[in-house]
Amino acid sequence: RIINDDLLAIDRDFTLIRRRNAKERTRHIGTARAHETAKTHNLAMANIKTETSSDPMGVEIHGSAYSYTCNNPSSVLGKFLNYATFYHYDIFNKSTNNYDSCYFGMWSDFDLGNAADDLVGCNLNTNSFYVYNGDPDDDGGSGYGLCPPVQNVQFLKTPNAPLNDGVDNNHNGIIDEQNEQLGLSKFVYYVNTNNVPNGNPNTADDYYEYLSGKWLDGLPITYGGDGRGGGTGATSTPCSYMFPNNTDPNFSTPWTMVNANIQPDDMRGIGSTGPFTLPSGSKKSIDIAYLTGPSLYGRSEEHTSELQSRQYLVCRLLLE
């Protein structure tokens, strides 16, 4: 199984891209066979950025996508790996500029079968955000029908956190351990509507607001309800993660789209890691996995979290 990545589809900013060194390779790890496609995208000459109209940065991204075919598809490992794809990114600063306060984000318009009945959330314990169906029946011509799947986007490797910052950045219950990574730093959901503060981004500042966990008007996301101080369960307390259920240790009340009475819709969201520095000549690496599995109980945040935890453990073992 070979999954071909295309950074043009992931980051449409870079329209003048010189592609080189595309290659494929196969690896054997234990009982799984890995198929990998690697590509290099030179962004140093990307002088026109049609998506954000922001200034060129002189950055080059090397991206590879890979998947595993397990010899025993009925095993727990096989079931997880045969429905997972992995993405590795190396980010090189080839300019003379030293960048600070950088964020790397993974954006997803999930369209889980019937795109009009989705819900989203995040899980800090596994550094992931996810989509699940709004009811047990994913109806419509593009739907999965009864027992639709769930999909998780998990940050497996991120840049290291600042030393001694007093924060459990990677959500493992340990503060300031050696080589602590940033993990999932922000998760923001927004609606597919233009010219509203919780809608589609347009300017360079809009994109950075979402990456850094703010609304387009610069207001902080607040815990509960619609994240803007309105709706069921709303508070005025700023937070970094939308719909984390019960995984945000800063809050004792679970927050999901379900208990906020947000209706299923065409959901999209962005998970990001940061801030981190990117000095001239430096490199940062990031690994992300898209993990898919059945939701045995229809719409179930609890089962989604259980599925994430087991898949996350498998993915971490593969990286180590």
C-alpha distance (Angstrom), angle and dihedral (degrees) to the residues before:
residue distance angle dihedral
R1 . . .
I2 3.78 . .
I3 3.78 120.9 .
N4 3.80 114.4 -163.2
D5 3.79 114.5 -151.6
D6 3.77 122.6 -154.1
L7 3.77 118.1 -164.7
L8 3.78 88.8 -167.0
A9 3.79 86.7 70.6
I10 3.80 93.8 43.2
D11 3.82 98.5 46.8
R12 3.76 111.8 22.3
D13 3.83 92.1 -179.7
F14 3.75 92.7 88.8
T15 3.78 107.7 70.5
L16 3.82 98.1 155.1
I17 3.77 101.1 61.3
R18 3.77 129.3 156.1
R19 3.82 108.8 -150.8
R20 3.77 121.7 -156.5
N21 3.79 145.4 155.3
A22 3.80 98.0 33.4
K23 3.78 108.1 176.3
E24 3.78 142.2 161.4
R25 3.76 129.2 -145.9
T26 3.78 138.9 173.3
R27 3.80 125.9 -141.7
H28 3.79 133.5 -175.1
I29 3.80 117.9 -139.9
G30 3.79 115.7 177.3
T31 3.79 107.1 -59.2
A32 3.81 94.1 -16.9
R33 3.78 129.8 84.6
A34 3.79 116.9 -147.5
H35 3.79 122.9 -148.9
E36 3.77 115.1 -164.1
T37 3.78 136.8 -174.4
A38 3.80 117.2 -168.5
K39 3.79 128.9 -166.6
T40 3.77 135.6 176.6
H41 3.79 122.3 -144.9
N42 3.77 118.7 -165.9
L43 3.78 107.2 -149.1
A44 3.78 96.2 169.0
M45 3.81 91.1 97.1
A46 3.80 96.2 41.1
N47 3.79 96.6 123.6
I48 3.80 96.4 157.7
K49 3.80 117.9 60.7
T50 3.77 107.4 -179.5
E51 3.81 96.8 178.4
T52 3.82 100.5 56.3
S53 3.85 103.3 7.0
S54 3.81 86.5 -136.9
D55 3.78 126.6 148.1
P56 3.83 119.8 -84.6
M57 3.81 113.5 -98.6
G58 3.80 103.7 -163.1
V59 3.80 92.3 -123.2
E60 3.81 127.8 148.4
I61 3.81 122.4 -155.7
H62 3.80 123.7 -159.8
G63 3.79 110.1 -162.3
S64 3.78 132.9 -176.3
A65 3.79 130.9 -179.9
Y66 3.78 123.2 -160.0
S67 3.77 143.1 165.7
Y68 3.79 138.5 -168.7
T69 3.79 131.4 -123.3
C70 3.79 108.0 -155.4
N71 3.81 119.6 -147.5
N72 3.80 90.4 -140.5
P73 3.82 105.8 45.3
S74 3.82 92.4 175.9
S75 3.83 93.0 61.1
V76 3.80 122.4 93.5
L77 3.80 90.2 -109.9
G78 3.79 91.6 47.6
K79 3.80 94.5 49.7
F80 3.79 91.4 52.6
L81 3.78 98.9 41.5
N82 3.79 97.2 45.0
Y83 3.81 89.1 60.1
A84 3.80 98.2 42.5
T85 3.80 134.3 88.4
F86 3.79 124.9 -166.2
Y87 3.80 131.3 -151.0
H88 3.80 127.8 -163.1
Y89 3.82 123.3 -168.2
D90 3.80 130.6 -171.6
I91 3.80 112.7 -167.2
F92 3.82 116.8 -159.6
N93 3.79 124.5 -169.7
K94 3.80 102.2 -146.0
S95 3.78 94.1 168.8
T96 3.81 128.6 90.4
N97 3.81 90.4 -116.1
N98 3.79 125.2 104.2
Y99 3.80 109.5 -140.9
D100 3.79 124.3 -156.5
S101 3.82 132.3 -178.6
C102 3.82 92.0 33.6
Y103 3.79 123.0 169.7
F104 3.79 129.2 -166.5
G105 3.79 113.6 -154.7
M106 3.77 135.8 -171.2
W107 3.80 111.1 -152.8
S108 3.78 122.2 -162.8
D109 3.78 134.8 -175.9
F110 3.79 91.4 -170.8
D111 3.83 102.8 -168.5
L112 3.81 91.4 -170.1
G113 3.81 98.8 -159.6
N114 3.79 101.9 -61.4
A115 3.81 99.7 30.5
A116 3.79 94.4 -157.0
D117 3.82 97.9 70.4
D118 3.81 105.0 48.7
L119 3.80 132.2 126.6
V120 3.81 127.8 -165.9
G121 3.79 138.6 -157.4
C122 3.79 143.2 153.0
N123 3.79 138.3 -120.9
L124 3.79 117.3 -148.7
N125 3.80 93.3 -169.0
T126 3.80 90.3 66.0
N127 3.84 98.4 29.3
S128 3.79 90.5 -120.3
F129 3.77 146.2 122.2
Y130 3.78 124.1 -151.5
V131 3.79 150.1 -175.6
Y132 3.80 128.6 -134.2
N133 3.77 134.7 172.7
G134 3.79 119.3 -89.9
D135 3.82 93.1 -130.6
P136 3.82 138.0 11.9
D137 3.82 92.6 -94.7
D138 3.81 117.8 63.0
D139 3.79 93.6 -161.0
G140 3.80 131.4 -174.6
G141 3.77 133.0 67.1
S142 3.81 93.1 -68.0
G143 3.81 95.2 40.7
Y144 3.79 128.7 110.2
G145 3.80 93.2 -132.3
L146 3.80 119.8 -143.4
C147 3.82 118.7 9.8
P148 3.83 98.4 16.7
P149 3.81 119.8 -163.6
V150 3.79 130.7 -107.3
Q151 3.80 125.4 -135.3
N152 3.80 128.1 -153.4
V153 3.80 129.3 -163.4
Q154 3.79 108.0 -154.8
F155 3.79 130.7 -170.7
L156 3.80 103.2 -140.3
K157 3.79 98.8 171.0
T158 3.81 128.7 17.3
P159 3.82 137.8 162.6
N160 3.79 116.2 -70.6
A161 3.79 120.6 -90.4
P162 3.83 121.6 -116.0
L163 3.79 112.8 -81.7
N164 3.80 117.2 -96.1
D165 3.80 95.5 -4.9
G166 3.81 92.2 147.1
V167 3.83 92.8 -124.3
D168 3.80 131.5 118.1
N169 3.79 91.0 -133.8
N170 3.81 98.6 170.9
H171 3.83 94.3 43.5
N172 3.81 96.9 -124.2
G173 3.80 95.9 126.9
I174 3.83 94.1 -105.2
I175 3.79 122.9 106.2
D176 3.81 121.2 -145.9
E177 3.81 97.8 -9.2
Q178 3.79 117.9 169.0
N179 3.83 113.6 -75.6
E180 3.80 91.9 3.4
Q181 3.80 111.5 -177.9
L182 3.80 126.6 -140.9
G183 3.81 94.5 -121.6
L184 3.80 118.2 -179.4
S185 3.81 104.2 -11.6
K186 3.82 102.1 173.9
F187 3.80 139.6 9.8
V188 3.79 121.8 -168.0
Y189 3.78 130.1 176.4
Y190 3.80 122.5 -163.5
V191 3.78 139.8 178.1
N192 3.80 128.0 -106.6
T193 3.80 94.1 -111.7
N194 3.81 130.6 111.7
N195 3.80 128.9 -130.0
V196 3.81 97.2 19.3
P197 3.84 125.8 110.5
N198 3.82 92.3 -118.4
G199 3.81 95.9 41.5
N200 3.79 140.3 83.7
P201 3.84 116.0 -29.7
N202 3.78 117.5 -119.5
T203 3.81 112.7 167.2
A204 3.80 130.6 50.5
D205 3.80 89.4 -105.0
D206 3.82 89.9 53.4
Y207 3.79 91.9 58.0
Y208 3.78 92.7 48.2
E209 3.81 91.4 48.6
Y210 3.81 90.9 58.1
L211 3.80 92.9 42.8
S212 3.81 90.1 52.8
G213 3.82 94.1 44.9
K214 3.81 103.0 -102.0
W215 3.79 136.7 118.1
L216 3.80 120.3 -105.2
D217 3.81 91.1 -100.4
G218 3.80 90.2 56.5
L219 3.80 95.5 -106.8
P220 3.80 116.6 138.2
I221 3.78 120.8 -110.0
T222 3.79 109.2 -106.4
Y223 3.78 126.8 -150.1
G224 3.79 119.6 -98.3
G225 3.78 135.8 9.9
D226 3.81 114.0 33.4
G227 3.82 93.6 -20.2
R228 3.80 91.8 -109.3
G229 3.78 99.6 80.7
G230 3.80 96.3 -86.6
G231 3.80 137.1 97.5
T232 3.78 133.8 37.2
G233 3.81 113.9 -19.7
A234 3.80 94.9 4.8
T235 3.81 121.1 164.1
S236 3.79 134.4 179.2
T237 3.82 93.3 -125.3
P238 3.83 114.6 117.6
C239 3.80 117.2 -126.1
S240 3.80 140.5 175.1
Y241 3.81 101.3 -136.3
M242 3.78 132.4 55.1
F243 3.81 120.0 -145.0
P244 3.84 98.3 -3.5
N245 3.83 91.6 158.6
N246 3.83 103.7 -148.3
T247 3.84 98.0 -27.8
D248 3.83 100.0 94.2
P249 3.83 105.5 92.3
N250 3.80 91.2 -159.5
F251 3.81 90.9 70.2
S252 3.79 132.8 49.4
T253 3.82 96.9 -161.8
P254 3.83 117.0 78.6
W255 3.79 115.5 -123.4
T256 3.80 121.8 -158.2
M257 3.77 134.3 148.5
V258 3.79 87.2 -108.3
N259 3.80 97.5 56.9
A260 3.81 89.7 40.7
N261 3.83 88.0 57.4
I262 3.80 92.5 -125.0
Q263 3.77 109.7 159.6
P264 3.82 120.9 -125.7
D265 3.80 112.9 -96.5
D266 3.81 143.9 143.3
M267 3.80 95.6 -51.1
R268 3.77 128.7 -167.0
G269 3.77 131.4 176.1
I270 3.77 146.2 168.9
G271 3.77 129.1 -135.9
S272 3.79 116.6 -163.7
T273 3.78 141.7 -176.1
G274 3.79 123.8 -147.6
P275 2.88 168.9 -18.6
F276 3.79 97.8 -119.0
T277 3.78 135.5 149.0
L278 3.80 124.2 -112.0
P279 3.82 108.2 -167.4
S280 3.77 121.6 -167.4
G281 3.81 110.1 -75.1
S282 3.81 94.1 14.2
K283 3.80 131.9 126.1
K284 3.82 133.7 -147.2
S285 3.81 125.5 -169.0
I286 3.79 129.3 -153.5
D287 3.82 132.7 -176.9
I288 3.80 123.1 -162.2
A289 3.81 132.0 178.2
Y290 3.79 130.3 -158.7
L291 3.81 105.7 -150.7
T292 3.79 123.2 -170.9
G293 3.78 130.8 -174.1
P294 3.80 144.1 148.0
S295 3.77 122.7 -76.3
L296 3.79 99.8 -138.5
Y297 3.77 93.8 -169.2
G298 3.80 101.7 44.0
R299 3.79 109.8 -121.3
S300 3.80 103.2 14.3
E301 3.79 127.1 149.6
E302 3.80 88.7 -174.2
H303 3.79 93.7 57.6
T304 3.81 90.3 44.6
S305 3.81 90.0 56.7
E306 3.81 91.9 46.7
L307 3.80 91.5 51.1
Q308 3.80 90.9 49.0
S309 3.78 94.1 51.1
R310 3.80 94.4 53.1
Q311 3.80 94.4 43.5
Y312 3.80 91.8 45.4
L313 3.80 91.0 56.0
V314 3.81 91.4 51.0
C315 3.82 92.4 48.5
R316 3.78 93.7 48.3
L317 3.81 90.2 51.8
L318 3.81 90.5 52.0
L319 3.81 91.6 53.9
E320 3.80 94.9 48.5
